[in-house]
Amino acid sequence: MSNDFYNTSILPHAGIIIKICRAYTDTQEDFEDFYQEACLQIWKSKDAFQERARWSTWIYRITLNVCLTLAKKNNRKERVTDKIIENSEYNTAFQNENLQILYRAIKKLSDLDRAIILMHLEENPYKEIAAITGTSANNIAVRINRIKKQLKTILDGKIN
């Protein structure tokens, strides 16, 4: 992967990748593996991007698929490069206590609900979330309300 592609096409959307990878991992090591694999798959699939959706939507789809696949296989990949580690948002992904609590609650959701709430937290419109998940915008609205209630219940129970 060239530095130019990483700097212009991936780095501006690193927050998306970080949040999704963080929601599917428990350790910094796994997080680094998932992040690296997501970046690699984005680079490998760049030529397949047909601009029917936004680039950020494409990144969501690829990252989510990578995370779901790796989570199921619990597959270990090579360590992430030093350049990626320098990203401050990347480094703080495991340091904020409130974020840790939120991510633990999100991990208790089903895979699809987890993906939906992450996209909602990124302020993606319902229509875009629906396109990514293959459902309708109305269905997404209903699911998000249910997910919020479920998260509130989990958080009120002070998960560990």
Backbone torsions as a table, in degrees:
resi	resn	phi	psi	omega
1	MET	NA	130.7	-179.4
2	SER	-78.5	152.8	176.6
3	ASN	-61.7	-36.4	179.7
4	ASP	-60.8	-47.2	-179.7
5	PHE	-62.9	-45.0	179.8
6	TYR	-60.7	-47.9	-176.4
7	ASN	-67.5	-35.2	-175.8
8	THR	-95.7	-29.7	-173.1
9	SER	-111.2	-24.8	-178.1
10	ILE	-107.4	-51.0	-175.5
11	LEU	-54.3	-40.1	177.7
12	PRO	-63.3	-18.3	-179.2
13	HIS	-113.9	16.8	-177.8
14	ALA	-58.4	-32.8	179.5
15	GLY	-59.1	-39.4	178.0
16	ILE	-62.4	-49.9	-177.5
17	ILE	-63.1	-44.1	-178.9
18	ILE	-60.8	-47.2	-177.4
19	LYS	-64.4	-41.5	-179.8
20	ILE	-68.7	-47.0	179.6
21	CYS	-61.2	-40.0	-179.7
22	ARG	-63.0	-35.8	-178.8
23	ALA	-71.1	-16.7	-177.4
24	TYR	-111.8	8.3	-179.6
25	THR	-129.7	158.6	179.0
26	ASP	-112.9	-18.9	-176.7
27	THR	-126.7	159.2	176.2
28	GLN	-61.0	-38.7	-179.7
29	GLU	-61.0	-49.5	178.0
30	ASP	-63.1	-41.4	179.2
31	PHE	-57.1	-46.4	179.7
32	GLU	-61.6	-41.2	178.0
33	ASP	-62.4	-47.0	-178.8
34	PHE	-64.1	-43.9	-179.3
35	TYR	-61.2	-47.0	-179.4
36	GLN	-62.1	-44.5	-179.1
37	GLU	-65.7	-38.6	177.4
38	ALA	-61.9	-45.8	178.8
39	CYS	-61.4	-42.2	178.9
40	LEU	-62.3	-44.9	-179.1
41	GLN	-67.9	-34.1	175.7
42	ILE	-62.9	-45.0	179.8
43	TRP	-63.7	-44.5	-179.0
44	LYS	-64.4	-31.3	-174.9
45	SER	-98.9	5.4	-175.9
46	LYS	-57.4	-34.1	-179.2
47	ASP	-73.5	-18.5	179.0
48	ALA	-84.8	-10.2	-179.9
49	PHE	-66.8	122.1	-174.6
50	GLN	-109.1	9.5	176.8
51	GLU	59.2	27.4	173.0
52	ARG	-79.3	-19.4	176.9
53	ALA	-133.0	175.8	177.5
54	ARG	-71.7	157.0	177.7
55	TRP	-58.9	-38.8	-179.6
56	SER	-64.0	-34.0	176.7
57	THR	-65.9	-41.6	177.5
58	TRP	-60.1	-44.0	179.1
59	ILE	-62.7	-42.3	176.6
60	TYR	-56.7	-50.3	-176.9
61	ARG	-59.3	-48.3	-177.9
62	ILE	-65.1	-48.0	-178.0
63	THR	-61.9	-43.6	179.0
64	LEU	-62.1	-45.2	178.5
65	ASN	-62.0	-41.9	177.8
66	VAL	-60.9	-48.1	-178.1
67	CYS	-63.2	-42.3	178.7
68	LEU	-63.3	-42.6	179.8
69	THR	-65.1	-48.6	-178.5
70	LEU	-67.5	-36.7	178.9
71	ALA	-62.5	-39.7	179.6
72	LYS	-68.7	-40.2	-178.0
73	LYS	-87.1	-18.4	-174.3
74	ASN	49.1	45.1	-174.2
75	ASN	-80.9	137.0	177.8
76	ARG	-99.2	130.9	177.9
77	LYS	-117.3	177.7	179.3
78	GLU	-62.8	157.9	177.7
79	ARG	-65.1	149.6	179.2
80	VAL	-70.8	153.0	-177.5
81	THR	-71.3	158.6	-179.4
82	ASP	-59.0	-34.9	-177.9
83	LYS	-61.9	-40.6	-179.9
84	ILE	-67.3	-38.9	-178.2
85	ILE	-62.9	-28.7	-179.6
86	GLU	-67.1	-19.5	-179.1
87	ASN	-63.0	121.1	-173.5
88	SER	-65.0	-37.6	178.8
89	GLU	-63.9	-37.3	178.4
90	TYR	-61.3	-46.7	-178.0
91	ASN	-66.4	-33.0	-176.7
92	THR	-86.8	-2.2	-176.5
93	ALA	-58.8	-25.9	-178.6
94	PHE	-112.1	5.7	-172.7
95	GLN	-101.8	-23.5	-177.3
96	ASN	-83.9	120.2	-175.4
97	GLU	-63.1	-41.8	178.5
98	ASN	-63.3	-39.2	176.6
99	LEU	-64.6	-38.8	178.2
100	GLN	-59.0	-44.3	179.5
101	ILE	-63.5	-45.5	179.4
102	LEU	-61.9	-45.8	-179.6
103	TYR	-64.2	-36.8	176.4
104	ARG	-62.8	-38.8	177.9
105	ALA	-67.6	-44.2	-179.6
106	ILE	-61.9	-35.4	179.6
107	LYS	-64.8	-20.1	178.8
108	LYS	-78.8	-10.3	179.1
109	LEU	-80.6	163.0	173.8
110	SER	-66.3	163.4	-178.8
111	ASP	-56.8	-44.7	-178.3
112	LEU	-68.0	-44.1	178.6
113	ASP	-63.2	-37.3	177.9
114	ARG	-61.7	-45.7	179.6
115	ALA	-63.6	-42.5	-178.4
116	ILE	-63.5	-46.4	-177.3
117	ILE	-68.6	-34.0	176.8
118	LEU	-63.5	-42.5	178.4
119	MET	-66.9	-37.8	177.5
120	HIS	-64.1	-42.3	178.4
121	LEU	-64.3	-25.7	175.5
122	GLU	-82.6	2.3	178.9
123	GLU	64.9	33.2	173.4
124	ASN	-74.6	140.7	178.3
125	PRO	-65.9	152.4	-179.5
126	TYR	-54.8	-38.7	-178.7
127	LYS	-61.4	-40.6	179.9
128	GLU	-70.8	-41.2	177.1
129	ILE	-61.3	-41.3	178.7
130	ALA	-61.9	-41.4	-180.0
131	ALA	-64.2	-38.8	-179.5
132	ILE	-70.0	-40.4	-175.5
133	THR	-91.1	-9.5	178.0
134	GLY	77.2	37.3	179.3
135	THR	-136.5	-169.5	-178.6
136	SER	-97.7	158.8	178.5
137	ALA	-62.7	-37.8	177.6
138	ASN	-62.3	-42.3	177.9
139	ASN	-62.1	-39.9	179.0
140	ILE	-62.7	-43.8	179.7
141	ALA	-58.5	-45.4	179.9
142	VAL	-64.7	-44.9	-178.3
143	ARG	-62.8	-40.9	-178.7
144	ILE	-63.0	-41.3	176.7
145	ASN	-61.3	-42.8	178.9
146	ARG	-66.4	-40.6	179.6
147	ILE	-63.4	-43.1	178.9
148	LYS	-60.0	-43.1	178.3
149	LYS	-63.5	-41.7	179.7
150	GLN	-64.6	-42.5	178.0
151	LEU	-63.7	-40.3	178.1
152	LYS	-60.8	-43.2	178.5
153	THR	-62.3	-44.5	179.0
154	ILE	-62.5	-47.4	-178.0
155	LEU	-68.4	-35.5	176.8
156	ASP	-65.3	-27.8	177.3
157	GLY	-80.6	1.1	178.9
158	LYS	49.0	69.9	-178.7
159	ILE	-56.7	158.6	176.6
160	ASN	-114.7	NA	NA
